[in-house]
Amino acid sequence: MNNRSMTNSNFTNRYILQVSALLMLSFVLFACGTVPVPGLAEYPVTKDTDVASNSGQDSSEQVTINQQRKPRKLFNTARGYWLQAVRDLQVGEVEEARLSLMEALTLDPDSNTARKLLSQLDADPVVELGNQNFPHKVGSGESLSVLAKNFLNDPLKFHILARYNNIDNPSKVRAGQTILIPGAKKQELANEKKASELEIAVKKANVEFKKKRYSKVIAQLEGVMDQMTDEEPATGKANELLASSYLFTAEALIQEEKFDDARVLVEKAEDLQADNPKVAGIRQKLADSSKSDAQFEEGMLALNKGDKVSAYEKFDAVLKVKPNHRQAARQASLVRAEVGEIYYREALKLQRKQKLKEAIVLWDKVLAIDPENKNAGAYRAKAEDLDKKLEQFAGDAAP
């Protein structure tokens, strides 16, 4: 070989080595995400309840389905690629997902999530999930990810669940559609057991309710009701019994002047039956009880000023709301007889002035204080009789 040939050969070898080195460097920079690729704009990964965070996967982030095909995106982490794979699988883009999962494993060979997702692409669904299954009618808000979480304990198994049901596009599953759930009907059996327990509890509570043992009704139903949904047939009757028991107990507590405890029970009843007409009545009693505290203070102020009539009327108003108010009862008893005499004298004055209707009101107050007062009873009867005659005379005299 001459010198010219050797020179050309050496040049060629050096050129090949340089090109190879450049290609290797480009590949490394590209894999590390440091080389931007024009035209591949990033789009966000957002949270969604469709992929559960407690699945034991690499991340608690959840994925929103994006059904519009977009250019393949480059990520710096394995997680970015398997999140993209989830999006692709949700809309039935299996091969796109496969590419993303391969990229994820290239960046992180130990990514359990990527491996689990990749294994679903080719595994036999029946072998993986079993022959035993039961039909399930998809409810409102349920997706294959939700069902995979509820029945397979892993929301990311939505893809193999879709293949189990020959569903190409998981995002197109709709409420009312019936799909097969692998395994025994554990959840349904559990719900049926709970429903049966509620029915038994309702029957027992109904017996106690008729006997007015409201505390027993509350004890029997509260624990069971916490585990039930509004869809259970017996829930309506249970709500009615429990709400009514709360309200009857609240009324008893008001009589004992345990107003805070009563308010708690009224709120519980209102949560169960907002349209229960008894709720408004008891709330009014609670409001009156608060008002009566102020009335008692006003009565004491009037008494200190020597206005015994006003004081007595305030104490009497308190006792109508709180019959067991000891202080109001005591103060009223101290001035009752004297106030009765004042009413008596005022009623006589009004009757002599022919102000009969006003006199009758005062005679009623006298008799409320002293029902055995015969004179007050007689004067009242005369006032009422004379008032009727005057009204009849006025009617006959009218043109």
C-alpha positions as CSV (number, residue, x, y, z in Angstrom):
1,M,0.0,0.0,0.0
2,N,1.4,3.4,-1.0
3,N,1.4,6.5,1.3
4,R,-1.6,8.1,-0.4
5,S,-3.8,5.1,0.3
6,M,-2.7,4.9,4.0
7,T,-3.5,8.6,4.4
8,N,-7.0,8.2,3.0
9,S,-7.7,5.2,5.2
10,N,-6.6,7.0,8.3
11,F,-8.8,10.0,7.5
12,T,-11.8,7.8,7.0
13,N,-11.3,6.0,10.3
14,R,-11.0,9.3,12.2
15,Y,-14.2,10.6,10.5
16,I,-16.2,7.5,11.5
17,L,-15.0,7.8,15.1
18,Q,-15.9,11.5,15.3
19,V,-19.4,10.9,13.9
20,S,-19.9,8.0,16.3
21,A,-18.9,10.1,19.2
22,L,-21.2,12.9,18.2
23,L,-24.1,10.4,17.9
24,M,-23.4,8.9,21.3
25,L,-23.3,12.4,22.9
26,S,-26.6,13.4,21.3
27,F,-28.2,10.3,22.5
28,V,-27.0,10.8,26.1
29,L,-28.1,14.5,26.1
30,F,-31.5,13.6,24.6
31,A,-32.1,10.8,27.2
32,C,-31.3,13.3,30.0
33,G,-33.8,15.8,28.7
34,T,-31.2,18.5,28.0
35,V,-31.8,18.7,24.3
36,P,-35.1,20.5,23.4
37,V,-37.1,19.1,20.6
38,P,-39.0,21.7,18.6
39,G,-42.7,21.2,18.2
40,L,-43.2,19.0,21.2
41,A,-44.9,21.4,23.6
42,E,-45.6,20.1,27.1
43,Y,-49.1,19.7,28.3
44,P,-50.0,19.5,32.0
45,V,-50.7,16.5,34.2
46,T,-53.6,17.3,36.5
47,K,-55.2,15.6,39.5
48,D,-58.3,13.5,39.1
49,T,-60.2,11.1,41.3
50,D,-60.1,8.5,38.6
51,V,-56.8,7.1,39.6
52,A,-56.5,6.5,43.3
53,S,-53.6,7.7,45.4
54,N,-53.6,4.7,47.8
55,S,-52.8,2.1,45.1
56,G,-49.3,1.5,46.4
57,Q,-47.8,2.9,43.2
58,D,-44.9,5.3,42.7
59,S,-46.9,8.5,43.1
60,S,-50.0,9.8,44.7
61,E,-50.6,12.1,41.7
62,Q,-53.7,11.2,39.7
63,V,-54.3,11.5,36.0
64,T,-56.9,13.3,33.9
65,I,-57.9,11.5,30.7
66,N,-57.0,13.6,27.7
67,Q,-58.8,12.0,24.8
68,Q,-57.3,14.2,22.1
69,R,-54.2,12.7,20.4
70,K,-51.2,14.9,21.0
71,P,-47.6,14.7,19.8
72,R,-45.4,12.3,21.8
73,K,-43.9,14.2,24.7
74,L,-40.5,13.8,26.2
75,F,-40.0,13.6,29.9
76,N,-37.0,13.7,32.3
77,T,-38.3,11.1,34.7
78,A,-39.9,7.6,34.5
79,R,-42.9,8.9,36.3
80,G,-43.6,11.4,33.6
81,Y,-43.7,8.5,31.0
82,W,-45.9,6.2,33.0
83,L,-48.4,9.0,33.8
84,Q,-48.5,9.5,30.0
85,A,-49.0,5.8,29.5
86,V,-52.0,5.9,31.9
87,R,-53.5,8.7,29.8
88,D,-53.0,6.7,26.6
89,L,-54.5,3.6,28.1
90,Q,-57.6,5.5,29.3
91,V,-58.4,6.3,25.7
92,G,-57.4,3.0,24.3
93,E,-54.0,4.0,22.8
94,V,-52.2,0.8,23.8
95,E,-49.2,1.0,21.5
96,E,-48.6,4.7,22.5
97,A,-48.7,3.6,26.1
98,R,-46.3,0.7,25.4
99,L,-43.7,3.1,24.0
100,S,-44.1,5.4,27.0
101,L,-43.7,2.5,29.5
102,M,-40.6,1.3,27.6
103,E,-39.1,4.8,27.9
104,A,-40.0,4.8,31.6
105,L,-38.1,1.6,32.2
106,T,-35.2,2.8,30.2
107,L,-34.9,5.8,32.7
108,D,-35.8,3.7,35.7
109,P,-35.6,-0.1,35.4
110,D,-36.9,-0.5,39.0
111,S,-40.2,1.4,38.4
112,N,-42.8,-1.0,39.8
113,T,-45.6,1.1,38.4
114,A,-44.3,1.0,34.8
115,R,-43.7,-2.8,35.1
116,K,-47.2,-3.4,36.4
117,L,-48.8,-1.3,33.7
118,L,-46.7,-3.0,31.0
119,S,-47.6,-6.4,32.2
120,Q,-51.3,-5.6,31.7
121,L,-50.8,-5.0,28.0
122,D,-50.1,-8.6,27.0
123,A,-51.2,-10.7,30.0
124,D,-54.3,-13.0,29.6
125,P,-57.0,-11.1,31.6
126,V,-58.8,-14.4,32.6
127,V,-55.6,-16.0,33.8
128,E,-54.7,-12.8,35.7
129,L,-58.1,-12.1,37.2
130,G,-59.8,-15.5,37.3
131,N,-62.9,-17.1,35.8
132,Q,-65.2,-16.3,38.6
133,N,-67.1,-13.0,38.2
134,F,-70.3,-11.2,38.8
135,P,-72.2,-8.5,36.8
136,H,-72.1,-4.9,38.0
137,K,-74.2,-2.0,36.7
138,V,-71.9,1.1,36.4
139,G,-73.2,3.8,38.7
140,S,-73.1,7.6,38.3
141,G,-69.5,8.8,38.7
142,E,-68.0,5.3,38.4
143,S,-65.2,4.7,35.9
144,L,-63.1,1.6,35.3
145,S,-60.4,3.1,37.5
146,V,-62.9,3.6,40.3
147,L,-64.2,0.0,39.9
148,A,-60.7,-1.3,39.8
149,K,-59.9,0.5,43.0
150,N,-63.1,-0.7,44.7
151,F,-63.0,-4.3,43.6
152,L,-59.4,-5.1,42.6
153,N,-57.8,-2.8,45.2
154,D,-55.7,-1.1,42.5
155,P,-57.0,1.8,40.3
156,L,-54.2,1.2,37.8
157,K,-55.7,-2.2,36.9
158,F,-58.4,-0.4,34.9
159,H,-56.7,-1.5,31.7
160,I,-56.8,-5.3,32.4
161,L,-60.3,-4.9,33.7
162,A,-61.2,-3.3,30.4
163,R,-59.6,-6.2,28.5
164,Y,-61.5,-8.6,30.7
165,N,-64.7,-7.0,29.4
166,N,-63.5,-6.6,25.8
167,I,-63.6,-2.8,26.2
168,D,-61.2,-1.0,23.8
169,N,-61.7,2.5,25.2
170,P,-62.1,2.7,29.0
171,S,-63.1,6.4,28.9
172,K,-66.3,5.5,27.1
173,V,-67.7,3.4,29.9
174,R,-71.0,5.0,30.9
175,A,-73.4,4.8,33.8
176,G,-76.0,2.1,33.3
177,Q,-73.6,-0.1,31.4
178,T,-73.1,-3.6,32.9
179,I,-69.6,-5.0,33.2
180,L,-68.2,-8.2,34.7
181,I,-66.2,-7.8,38.0
182,P,-63.7,-10.6,38.6
183,G,-64.0,-12.5,41.9
184,A,-66.8,-13.2,44.4
185,K,-69.5,-10.7,45.0
186,K,-67.9,-9.7,48.4
187,Q,-69.0,-6.0,48.4
188,E,-72.6,-6.8,47.5
189,L,-72.8,-9.5,50.1
190,A,-71.4,-7.1,52.7
191,N,-74.0,-4.5,51.7
192,E,-76.8,-7.0,51.8
193,K,-75.7,-8.0,55.3
194,K,-75.6,-4.4,56.4
195,A,-79.1,-3.8,54.9
196,S,-80.4,-6.9,56.8
197,E,-78.9,-5.6,60.0
198,L,-80.6,-2.2,59.5
199,E,-84.0,-3.8,58.8
200,I,-83.7,-5.8,62.1
201,A,-82.6,-2.6,64.0
202,V,-85.5,-0.7,62.5
203,K,-88.0,-3.3,63.7
204,K,-86.6,-3.3,67.2
205,A,-86.4,0.5,67.2
206,N,-90.0,0.8,66.1
207,V,-91.2,-1.3,69.1
208,E,-89.2,1.0,71.5
209,F,-90.5,4.1,69.8
210,K,-94.1,3.1,70.4
211,K,-93.3,2.7,74.0
212,K,-91.7,6.2,74.0
213,R,-88.3,4.8,74.9
214,Y,-86.6,7.3,72.7
215,S,-83.1,6.9,74.1
216,K,-83.2,3.2,73.2
217,V,-84.3,4.0,69.7
218,I,-81.3,6.4,69.3
219,A,-78.9,3.8,70.8
220,Q,-80.2,1.1,68.4
221,L,-80.1,3.1,65.2
222,E,-77.2,5.5,65.5
223,G,-74.5,2.8,65.2
224,V,-76.1,1.0,62.3
225,M,-77.0,4.2,60.4
226,D,-73.4,5.4,60.3
227,Q,-72.6,2.4,58.0
228,M,-75.5,2.8,55.6
229,T,-76.2,4.9,52.5
230,D,-79.4,6.6,51.6
231,E,-80.0,4.0,48.9
232,E,-80.9,1.3,51.4
233,P,-84.7,0.6,51.4
234,A,-84.9,0.7,55.2
235,T,-83.0,4.0,55.5
236,G,-86.1,6.2,55.1
237,K,-87.9,4.6,58.0
238,A,-84.8,4.6,60.1
239,N,-84.3,8.3,59.4
240,E,-87.9,9.0,60.4
241,L,-87.6,7.0,63.7
242,L,-84.2,8.5,64.6
243,A,-85.2,12.1,63.8
244,S,-88.4,11.9,65.8
245,S,-86.6,10.4,68.7
246,Y,-84.1,13.2,68.6
247,L,-86.9,15.8,68.7
248,F,-88.9,14.2,71.5
249,T,-85.7,13.9,73.5
250,A,-84.9,17.6,72.8
251,E,-88.3,18.6,74.1
252,A,-87.7,16.8,77.3
253,L,-84.3,18.5,77.6
254,I,-85.9,21.9,77.1
255,Q,-88.2,21.1,80.1
256,E,-85.0,20.3,82.1
257,E,-83.5,23.6,80.9
258,K,-80.7,21.7,79.1
259,F,-80.8,23.9,76.1
260,D,-77.4,23.2,74.6
261,D,-78.0,19.5,74.6
262,A,-81.4,20.0,73.1
263,R,-79.9,22.2,70.3
264,V,-77.5,19.4,69.4
265,L,-80.3,16.9,69.0
266,V,-82.4,19.3,66.9
267,E,-79.5,19.8,64.5
268,K,-79.1,16.0,64.2
269,A,-82.8,15.7,63.4
270,E,-82.7,18.4,60.9
271,D,-79.8,16.6,59.1
272,L,-81.9,13.5,58.8
273,Q,-85.3,15.2,58.0
274,A,-85.0,18.9,57.1
275,D,-88.7,19.0,56.3
276,N,-89.9,17.6,59.6
277,P,-92.5,20.2,60.8
278,K,-91.6,19.5,64.4
279,V,-88.1,21.0,63.9
280,A,-89.4,24.5,63.5
281,G,-91.6,24.3,66.6
282,I,-88.7,23.1,68.8
283,R,-86.3,25.7,67.4
284,Q,-88.9,28.3,68.4
285,K,-89.0,26.9,71.9
286,L,-85.2,27.2,72.1
287,A,-85.4,30.8,70.9
288,D,-88.1,31.5,73.4
289,S,-86.0,30.0,76.2
290,S,-83.2,32.4,75.3
291,K,-85.7,35.2,75.3
292,S,-87.1,34.2,78.7
293,D,-83.7,34.6,80.3
294,A,-83.7,38.2,79.3
295,Q,-87.4,38.5,80.5
296,F,-86.4,37.3,83.9
297,E,-83.7,40.0,84.2
298,E,-86.3,42.6,83.0
299,G,-88.7,41.4,85.7
300,M,-86.1,41.8,88.4
301,L,-85.3,45.3,87.2
302,A,-89.1,46.2,87.3
303,L,-89.4,44.7,90.7
304,N,-86.5,46.9,92.0
305,K,-88.3,49.9,90.6
306,G,-91.5,49.0,92.5
307,D,-93.4,48.1,89.3
308,K,-94.8,44.8,90.6
309,V,-97.3,44.4,87.8
310,S,-94.7,44.5,85.1
311,A,-92.4,42.3,87.1
312,Y,-95.1,39.7,87.6
313,E,-96.0,39.7,83.9
314,K,-92.3,39.1,83.0
315,F,-92.0,36.3,85.5
316,D,-95.2,34.7,84.3
317,A,-93.9,34.9,80.7
318,V,-90.8,33.1,81.8
319,L,-92.8,30.3,83.5
320,K,-94.8,29.7,80.4
321,V,-91.6,28.8,78.5
322,K,-89.7,27.4,81.5
323,P,-92.1,26.0,84.0
324,N,-89.2,24.8,86.2
325,H,-87.5,28.2,86.5
326,R,-87.2,28.3,90.2
327,Q,-86.2,31.9,90.6
328,A,-89.1,33.2,88.3
329,A,-91.6,31.0,90.2
330,R,-90.4,32.3,93.6
331,Q,-90.4,36.0,92.6
332,A,-93.9,35.6,91.0
333,S,-95.3,34.0,94.1
334,L,-94.1,36.9,96.2
335,V,-96.1,39.5,94.3
336,R,-98.9,37.4,92.9
337,A,-101.6,38.2,95.5
338,E,-100.8,41.9,95.4
339,V,-100.8,42.0,91.6
340,G,-104.2,40.2,91.7
341,E,-105.7,43.0,93.8
342,I,-104.3,45.6,91.5
343,Y,-105.9,43.8,88.5
344,Y,-109.2,43.6,90.4
345,R,-109.3,47.4,91.2
346,E,-108.4,48.3,87.6
347,A,-111.0,46.0,86.2
348,L,-113.7,47.6,88.4
349,K,-112.7,51.1,87.2
350,L,-112.8,50.0,83.5
351,Q,-116.2,48.3,84.0
352,R,-117.8,51.4,85.5
353,K,-116.5,53.4,82.6
354,Q,-118.2,50.9,80.2
355,K,-114.8,49.9,78.9
356,L,-116.1,46.3,79.0
357,K,-113.6,44.5,76.7
358,E,-110.6,45.9,78.6
359,A,-112.3,45.0,81.9
360,I,-112.9,41.4,80.7
361,V,-109.1,41.1,79.9
362,L,-108.3,42.2,83.4
363,W,-110.9,39.9,85.0
364,D,-109.3,37.0,83.1
365,K,-105.9,37.9,84.7
366,V,-107.5,38.1,88.1
367,L,-109.0,34.7,87.7
368,A,-105.7,33.3,86.3
369,I,-104.1,34.3,89.6
370,D,-107.1,33.3,91.8
371,P,-109.5,30.9,90.0
372,E,-111.7,30.8,93.2
373,N,-112.4,34.5,93.3
374,K,-116.2,34.5,93.0
375,N,-116.6,38.3,92.8
376,A,-114.2,38.5,89.9
377,G,-116.1,35.7,88.1
378,A,-119.5,37.4,88.7
379,Y,-118.2,40.8,87.5
380,R,-116.7,39.2,84.4
381,A,-120.0,37.5,83.5
382,K,-121.8,40.8,83.9
383,A,-119.3,42.6,81.7
384,E,-119.5,40.0,79.0
385,D,-123.3,40.0,79.1
386,L,-123.5,43.8,78.9
387,D,-121.0,43.9,76.1
388,K,-123.0,41.5,74.0
389,K,-126.2,43.6,74.6
390,L,-124.5,46.8,73.7
391,E,-123.2,45.2,70.4
392,Q,-126.7,43.9,69.7
393,F,-128.2,47.3,70.3
394,A,-125.7,49.0,68.1
395,G,-126.5,46.5,65.4
396,D,-130.2,47.1,65.6
397,A,-129.8,50.8,65.6
398,A,-127.7,50.8,62.5
399,P,-129.5,52.1,59.4
